[in-house]
Amino acid sequence: MVTYMDGKWLDDADATVSVRCRALNYGMGCFGGVRGYLSDDEKEVFVFRLDAHVRRLQHSAKILHLRLPGDVDEVSKLHLELLRRNDVHHDVYMRPLLIHNSNELAPVLDIDSSSFIIYCMPLKRYIDKDAIDVCISSWRRVRDNAIPSRTKPTGAYLNSALARREAFDNGFDEAIFLTEGGKVSEGSAEHIFIIRDGVLFSPPSTEDNLDGITRRTLIQLATEDLGLKFEERSLGRSELYVADEMFLCGTGAQVTPVRTVDRRPLGDGGVGETTKKIQTHFQDVVHGRVEHRRNWLTPVWG
């Protein structure tokens, strides 16, 4: 596989950083996740909402004193070139990574040490189950005023790893974070939606979670295309227990139905009809089957 690193196209084995690197020692960096989907005729790969992902990375760079190697258009073109150089003709995941690549000892945010990397890998399903069982984690989501969650910071994913490990150790598939104030935040790496009495609910990004692109996408699809009612507001823990349906979403997770929360079944314990409808429509959109949403797709080969 070929990786992009600071203006060079390298073999994966040669795309390395020093053991002294600040990003490795202190978690000083941020990243993104971008998906590409093979078209039904297998002649094209559609990259989903590439501009939005690069703009979010641009915002993260500003917060963390990092520098991207160009504007949104230039960085977007690097993503497409990566897929072409790797001759990608399958569902794919790209990881743009922006780090402080300095070997100095102290954790200092120095824009001149910015290093930009993109790599890719084949990816079908991030969570390989039709529906999952989740638990409320004893770990709390790190506050945005401590480590800004909207930047998708590398260092904050230790928080996610601890919660996910706790979930796995207790027989669950995923963990749900609460904020320090006790409100529902997100999964270890996914946003949360619940459905009650036909209305879709999701906590806002101000609940210490990422400003999610997939989340925003699903809100638009649900309200504009499917005619569903949506309300953005804080959610209490017990609201998850009595939800009719629940699903997690994200670039990796896409739309992942939840069947139980803390071993309490939701609805009839299967995948709810509204969740199925949203899941199916999302897949139609990302594979280029919905004409009026084709502006969200960037073709790699066309």
Summary of the structure (lengths in Angstrom):
residues: 302
radius of gyration: 19.4
end to end distance: 22.1
largest distance: 56.2
contacts: 985
relative contact order: 0.15
helix: 31%
strand: 30%
